Amino acid sequence: MVRTRRTGRGHAPKGGKGAAAATAAVAVLALTAVTAGCEPQAAGSTPSAPAPAPTSGRPTDDAKPGAAEPRTATPSASASTKPSAPPRSTPAPDPQGTVLMASGAQGKQVRELQARLRQTGHFGRSPTGYYGTVTVAAVQSFQGKRGLSRTGKADTLTWQKLLGMTHEPTAAELNPPTTRPVAKPDKRCMTGRVICISKNSRSLSWMIDGKVLSSMDVRFGSQYTPTREGTFSVYWKSRHHVSTLYDSPMPYAMFFSGGQAVHYSSDFAARGYNGASHGCVNVRDEGKIASLFAQVRDGDKVVVYG
């Protein structure tokens, strides 16, 4: 049996330093393999997030295009809608403004219009409150003198020009007794309640015991249908009467001789003395005849004289 010889106290066998070096080399290689492919980081920095995976062009969860999706132009609303139809043409506004009064109108404003036109010399008669052919002609005359369209209608521009040239009509200008001077009453009219009518002055006076309470213009029948003269009495009053013979309205009719009556005439208000009645006594001022109608009683005297 061969005995092995000890080599000193606690010493490692030969070749121990080489084994340690080999072991260290193996550790370095292992560490190198683990850290391979890592980018160097600056001191105190945090590692960057991994790069996002490429998208396939589909929108992301927030409905916006993905990073790799090419942006496409969105068609505008105007391009996607059909062209609208051209706007309809509207009539041009009247250069003289809104029409305030025209043929056929009646009332206080018409009476004021007539009174103001009379102040300017375009309306040569007493106001009646009725917008007829005489008023149309007067308005046309005024418009022509002022360089306005001769429409014969009282529009806002015509009215404003008229207001600027005239003063507020007085009560006498709005409601004059008559166009002509009232004739001296016939002696038959001096007692009692009488509708006193003069053909010469073409006026009617409502009188009580010789005192004239109101007067108004009147028109008579033509030579073919003359108004009868004499002393009569009111035998029938008809507020909304219509002639059965001529089929024409006779408002505020007060009959005194057969079919002849004192009544309001819109034709007289419109045309003045250019026309004639069929024998009745026409009154052209509706306000005055309405007041007279309210006062007259059946049996009151009517005197018609030349």
Residue, then its C-alpha position, 0 to 999 in steps of 0.5 A: m500500500v502506498r502512502t500519500r504524503r502531506t504537503g505542509r500545513g493547510h496549503a491547497p494543492k498545486g493548480g488551485k489558483g488556476a481553478a479560481a481564475a477559471t471560475a471567475a471567467v465563467a461568471v463574467l461570461a454568464l453576466t455578459a450573456v444575461t445583459a446582452g442587448c440592453e441599451p445603456q441608461a443614464a444615471g438616475s433615468t428610467p427605462s423607456a417604454p417599449a415601442p408600440a406594436p404597429t397597428s393594422g390601420r383600424p381605429t383605436d378605442d377612442a375612435k380616432p385613426g391609429a398612428a399607422e393609419p393614413r389620415t383621409a379628408t372628411p367630406s364637408a357638410s356642403a359637399s355631402t348635402k344637395p344644393s338648396a333650391p334658389p330662394r323665392s323672389t318676394p315682391a319689392p316693397d312699395p317705395q311710398g310705404t304702407v297704404l293707410m287709406a284708399s277708395g271705399a274707406q270711411g271714418k275719422q281719419v278720412r275726414e282728417l285727410q280731406a280737411r288737410l287736403r283742403q288746407t293745401g287747395h287739393f280738396g275743394r269741398s267739405p270733408t265727408g269722411y268717405y274716400g270716394t272718387v273726389t278724394v282719390a283725385a285730390v290725393q293724386s293731385f297732391q302726390g303729383k305736386r310732390g313728385l310722388s307716384r299718383t296712386g290716389k292712395a293715402d300711403t305713409l309717405t303721402w300722409q307724412k308729407l301732408l302732415g308736414m304741410t298742414h296744421e291740425p284741423t279744427a272742429a269747424e274744418l272737420n265738420p263745417p256746417t255746409t259747403r255753401p252758405v245756408a239759405k234763409p229759412d222758409k217761413r214754414c220752417m219757423t215753428g215746430r220741429v222741421i227738416c227745412i230743405s232749400k234747393n237753391s242753396r242745396s242745404l238741409s237745416w234741422m230746426i226747432d222753433g226757428k233755431v237751426l241746430s245743424s245743417m248739411d249739404v244735400r243733393f236732389g233728383s234729376q230733371y227726369t226724377p225730380t224731388r217734390e216740393g211742398t210741406f210734408s211730414v216724416y211717416w216712416k224711418s228705416r235705418h238700414h233701408v234698401s230700395t226695392l225699385y233700384d236695389s240700392p242702399m238708403p241708410y238712415a232713410m226718413f220717408f216724407s213723400g211716397g218713395q222719396a226720403v232723406h237718406y245717406s248716399s255713399d255715391f253723393a259722398a264719393r262723387g259730389y254734385n256730379g250725380a243725382s238721386h232718383g228723387c230722394v234728398n241725399v246727404r253725403d255726411e254720414g255722421k250728420i245724417a246719423s245724428l239727425f236720424a236719432q233726433v227726428r220723430d215720426g210726424d216731424k215736418v219736412v219743408v222742401y222749397g226752391 
